[in-house]
Amino acid sequence: MSTKTTSDTKTGKPILALAVMSIVWGYNWVVMKEALRFCDPFVFAAIRVFPAAICLFGILLLTRKDWHPRQVKWTVILGLLSTTLGLGLPLWALVSGGAGKTAVLLYTMPFWVILLAWPILGERIKGPEWLAVILAFTGLALIVAEDAVGTNLWASILAVVSGIAWAGSAIITRIMRREPDFDVVSVTTWQMIYGVVPLIIISILVPSSPIQWTLVFGAALLYNVLFGSVIAFLLWFYIL
């Protein structure tokens, strides 16, 4: 562990970052649900992420860091998991699913991280952790089974899959973190640039209704660009 990482941990910065990120992303479920009244999900995902990626690239240049992409293979995979699937699928799920339930199912991410970290990172599940895994899986099954029909079931499946994708992105970030050239701003920026490309393609190919540009939609979009994407993603990769 680097000296900076140890120092940040002792001062509680990651905990503070986690608290701020939780508030920003937690409230954003309500904001996104409102935004989808005026815009189709993949269109909203694309117009949310594209300006956020530009903002992050500007931050990368302003901080005078090396703006060239690093660990390209891993960063592309990270972008697909974290941005394309991690943002696109929850918005799709919100079309027919409730904001609260979708959020709960997506935030099963730590449960999937535990299961993925065992074969990939060698972090074994020990003792009482097995009970936590069993209880978490039981709870997940009960929540999904409650609406095991039609569009509600589809929304639940999308939310769970997005949680698995998000967990995968956490594992990839841990692997990338082992390299000495790992940089939070660079990784956050380039994974978003790579991840927004499929979202733009999907938003063009899939038929959608015209965007209704209202004050509520404009405010929701602004919140998602600045807080839900730029700030929250920087905090997330910093925490990891």
N, C-alpha and C positions, 0 to 999 in steps of 0.2 A: 504494500500500500504506500502511495506517495505521501510526502510530508504535508502537502496541501490538503489531500483527502483526509488525513488524520486530523489536521487542524480544523477543517470545516466540520468534521464529525463532533469534535470536542466542543465547539462553539454552538452546536445545535442547528447549523444552517440548513442541513438537509431536512430536518424535522419541520423547520419554519417553511421551507420551500414546499414540502408535502402538504402542509396545512393550507397554504395559499392556493396551490394547484387544486386541491380537493374542493375548495370553495368555488373557484372559477369553473371547473368542469362540472361540479355538482349542480350549480345553478344553470349551467348551459343546457341541460336537458330540457328545461322549461322553455328556454329561449329558442332552441332548435325546433321544438314541437310547434311553437308559434310561427316560426319562419316557414315551416312546411305548409302552412295555410296559403302561402303566396308563391311557392316555388317547388318544383319537383326535386326529389332528394339528391340525385346525382348532379343535377345542375347546381344546386345549392352547395354541394360538396366541392365542386370544381371552382365556383366563384368565391368560395370561402378560402380554399387552400392556395389558389394561384396568387392573389395579392399578398397573402401571408408569406409565401415563398420569396416573393420579391422583397418584402420588408426584411426578411431574415438575411437575404443575400446582401442587402444594403448594410445591415449590421455587421456582417462578415467583412465587408470592405472598410467600413468606418473603424472597426477595431484593428485594422491593418494586419489581420491574420492572413495566412496563406489561403487564398480563396479556391485553389485547385482541389478537386475532389480527392478523397483519400479512401483506401480500402473499398474501391468501387464495387466489387462483387457483393460484399456484405452490405454496403450502403443501399444498393438497388433492392436487395431482398428486404432490408429494413424498411425502405420506402413503401414497398408493396404491402408489407404486413401492417406497419404502423399508420401510414397515411391512406393508401388505397382501400384496404380492407377495414382498418381500424376506424376510419371516418366514414367511408361510403356505406358499409353495412349497417351501422347503428342508425344512420339517417333513413335508410330503406326500412329498417325495422320500425322506426317511429311513425311511418305512414299509417300503419294499422295497429301498432302497439302503444300502450300507455308509456308516458315518459318515465314514471317511477319503476315499473316492472322492467322496461328495457335497460334502465341504468343498473338495476340489481343484477340482471343476467350478464350484462357486459362486465360488471365488476367482480364476476367470478374469476377474473384474470389471475389473481394470486393463486387460486386453486390449481389452475392449469400450469402456472409457472412451477409449482412444486412438482407436478408430475413430469414436466418436460426437463426440469433441471436434473433429475435423477439420471436418465440415460445420456443426456448431452453434456452436462457440466460435472457429473459425478457427485452431485449433492444428494446423498441418500436420505430417504424418509426414515426417521428414527422414533421409536417408542410411542409416546402420546400423540405425535404428529399423525400417525395412522388413524387415530380416532377422529382428529380434525378433518382429515381427508374424507373419511367415510361419512361423517355428518354433513360435510359440505356437498358431497355428491348426492346424498339423500335429499337434502334441501333443494338442490338444483333439479332433481328428477320430479319432486313434488310441484315446484313452481311451473315447470314446463308442462307437466301432466294436467294441471288445472285448466289449461286452455288447449287441450290436445285435439283441436279441430280447426279447420279452415285457416283464415288469415291470421288469427291469433297465434296458432301453432307456428306458422311461417315466420311471424315476427319474433317469436321466442327463439326459433332455430337461428335466425340471422343474428340475434343478439349474442347467443352463445358462441357461434362461429367467430364473431368479431372479438369476443373475449379471448378465444383461443389464439386468434391472429395477434392480438395485443400481447398476450403472454409470449408468443414466439418472438415478437420484436424485443421484448425485455431480455430474452435469452441471447439473441443476436447482439444486442448492445453490450451484454456482459462479455461476450466473446471478443467484440471489437475493442472493448476497454483494456484488454490485455496488451494491445499494441502501444508503443510509446508515442506515436503520432496522433493518438485519439484526441479530438477536440470537440467539446460540447456544441459550440456554435456551428462549426463546420458540419458535423454529423447531422444536427437538427436541420440545417439549411438544405443539404444535398439530399437527405432522405425525403424531404418534403418536395423538392424539385422532381426527383424521380417518381415519387408516389402520385403527384398530381397529373402526370401525363395520362395514365389509364383513366383517371376520373374525367379528364377533358374529353377523351375519345368516347367513353361511355355516354357522357352527357350529350355529345353530338349525334351518336348513332341511335340512342334510345329516344323514341318520340316523347315529347313533353309539352306541357302547356306553357304559354308565355309567362314570364315573371310579372307579378303584380307589384310594381314599385310603390310601396306605401311607406309611411313614416315608421310604422312598426317593423316592417321588413328591413328597412335601411338600418334601424337601430340594432336589430338582431344580427344582421350581416356584419356590421361594424364590431359588435361584441365578439363575434366568432372569429373575425380576422385578427384583431389585436389581442384579445384576452384568451379566447378559446384555442387559438392556433399559435401565434407568435410567443406570447408569454408562457402559456401553459406547457407547450412543447419544450421550450428552453428549460423550464423548471423540471419537467419529467426526465429529460436526458441528463440533467445535472444530478438529480436524485439517484438515478441508476448508476 
